[in-house]
Amino acid sequence: MHEAALAHRVILRAMAAIPRYLAALSPAAWTQLRARWSEPCEAMFEFLAANYPQDLLKVVSATVLAAPVLTFAAEIAGRTVRTPAVRTALAPLVREGAIYGLRDHADEAIVERLRSMARGDRSPAIRRAASDTLADL
């Protein structure tokens, strides 16, 4: 048992220096990805979907990937992970994209809707996107 605890500490210490997009992963998934890829890519997301689908959903939900990379991850998750958790992970992304897309089209009604979302949406990512958009107006 002592060896297992020590090994876990070593993994946690190593994970402290990892990129944010890997921070949401389980130690097993993190170890596998670190050995194979240095940057997020489609192959990495396909690997996660096949071997660690819940970790793929965590990465998508963490909103730490750049938009183009997040698009690949979300598409792969939607295409390959067969659990109800996919809807939970992907639904805020659709709304978040719409919020950012409305940035240059914000009239009074849109601004009020954004304020409402920033104050009380159930998704932290949506609250953040709405607040960011309002700050940029």
C-alpha positions as CSV (number, residue, x, y, z in Angstrom):
1,M,0.0,0.0,0.0
2,H,2.9,2.4,0.8
3,E,4.3,1.9,-2.7
4,A,0.9,2.7,-4.3
5,A,0.6,5.9,-2.2
6,L,4.1,6.9,-3.2
7,A,3.4,6.2,-6.9
8,H,0.3,8.3,-6.7
9,R,2.2,11.2,-5.2
10,V,4.8,11.0,-8.0
11,I,2.0,11.1,-10.6
12,L,0.4,14.1,-8.9
13,R,3.6,16.0,-8.7
14,A,4.3,15.4,-12.4
15,M,0.8,16.4,-13.2
16,A,1.3,19.8,-11.5
17,A,3.5,20.9,-14.4
18,I,1.2,19.7,-17.2
19,P,-0.8,21.9,-19.6
20,R,-4.2,22.9,-18.5
21,Y,-5.9,20.8,-21.1
22,L,-4.6,17.7,-19.4
23,A,-5.3,18.7,-15.8
24,A,-8.9,17.3,-15.9
25,L,-7.7,13.8,-16.8
26,S,-7.4,10.7,-14.6
27,P,-3.8,9.7,-13.9
28,A,-4.1,6.6,-16.2
29,A,-5.3,8.7,-19.1
30,W,-2.8,11.4,-18.4
31,T,0.1,8.9,-18.4
32,Q,-1.1,7.5,-21.8
33,L,-1.5,10.8,-23.5
34,R,1.8,12.2,-22.2
35,A,3.6,9.2,-23.7
36,R,2.0,9.8,-27.1
37,W,1.3,13.4,-27.8
38,S,2.9,16.8,-26.8
39,E,0.0,18.9,-28.2
40,P,-3.8,18.3,-28.4
41,C,-4.8,16.8,-31.7
42,E,-7.6,14.7,-33.3
43,A,-5.7,11.5,-32.7
44,M,-5.4,12.2,-29.0
45,F,-9.2,12.8,-28.8
46,E,-9.9,9.6,-30.8
47,F,-7.7,7.8,-28.3
48,L,-9.5,9.2,-25.3
49,A,-12.9,8.4,-26.9
50,A,-11.9,4.8,-27.4
51,N,-10.1,4.3,-24.1
52,Y,-11.1,7.0,-21.6
53,P,-14.5,8.4,-22.8
54,Q,-15.3,10.1,-19.5
55,D,-11.9,11.8,-19.6
56,L,-12.7,13.2,-23.0
57,L,-15.9,14.6,-21.7
58,K,-14.0,16.2,-18.8
59,V,-11.6,17.9,-21.2
60,V,-14.4,19.2,-23.3
61,S,-16.3,20.5,-20.3
62,A,-13.3,22.1,-18.7
63,T,-13.3,24.8,-21.5
64,V,-9.5,25.0,-21.5
65,L,-8.9,24.1,-25.2
66,A,-8.5,26.7,-27.9
67,A,-11.7,27.0,-30.0
68,P,-10.4,25.1,-33.1
69,V,-9.1,22.2,-31.0
70,L,-12.2,22.2,-28.8
71,T,-14.3,21.8,-32.0
72,F,-12.4,18.6,-32.9
73,A,-12.8,17.2,-29.3
74,A,-16.5,18.0,-29.2
75,E,-17.1,16.5,-32.6
76,I,-15.3,13.3,-31.7
77,A,-17.1,13.1,-28.3
78,G,-20.5,13.5,-30.0
79,R,-19.6,10.9,-32.6
80,T,-18.1,8.2,-30.5
81,V,-19.1,8.5,-26.8
82,R,-22.4,6.8,-26.2
83,T,-23.6,8.1,-22.8
84,P,-26.2,10.7,-21.8
85,A,-23.2,12.7,-20.3
86,V,-22.4,13.7,-23.9
87,R,-25.4,16.0,-24.0
88,T,-24.4,17.6,-20.7
89,A,-20.8,18.2,-21.9
90,L,-21.7,19.5,-25.4
91,A,-24.8,21.6,-24.9
92,P,-23.0,24.5,-23.2
93,L,-20.6,24.6,-26.1
94,V,-23.3,25.3,-28.6
95,R,-24.7,28.1,-26.4
96,E,-21.2,29.4,-25.8
97,G,-20.4,29.6,-29.5
98,A,-23.7,31.4,-30.1
99,I,-22.8,34.0,-27.4
100,Y,-19.5,34.7,-28.9
101,G,-21.0,34.8,-32.4
102,L,-23.5,37.5,-31.2
103,R,-20.7,39.8,-30.0
104,D,-20.9,42.0,-33.0
105,H,-24.7,41.9,-33.3
106,A,-25.6,42.8,-29.7
107,D,-28.7,45.0,-29.6
108,E,-30.6,45.9,-26.4
109,A,-32.5,42.6,-26.3
110,I,-29.3,40.6,-26.7
111,V,-27.5,42.6,-24.0
112,E,-30.3,42.0,-21.6
113,R,-30.2,38.2,-22.3
114,L,-26.5,38.2,-21.9
115,R,-26.8,39.9,-18.5
116,S,-29.4,37.3,-17.4
117,M,-27.1,34.5,-18.5
118,A,-24.0,36.1,-16.8
119,R,-25.9,36.3,-13.5
120,G,-27.7,33.0,-13.3
121,D,-27.0,30.4,-16.0
122,R,-26.4,26.9,-14.6
123,S,-23.2,26.5,-16.7
124,P,-20.0,28.2,-15.5
125,A,-18.8,28.3,-19.1
126,I,-21.9,30.1,-20.2
127,R,-21.8,32.6,-17.3
128,R,-18.1,33.3,-18.2
129,A,-18.9,33.7,-22.0
130,A,-21.8,36.0,-21.3
131,S,-19.7,38.1,-18.9
132,D,-16.7,38.2,-21.3
133,T,-19.0,39.3,-24.1
134,L,-20.6,42.0,-22.0
135,A,-17.2,43.3,-21.0
136,D,-16.2,43.6,-24.7
137,L,-19.2,45.6,-25.7
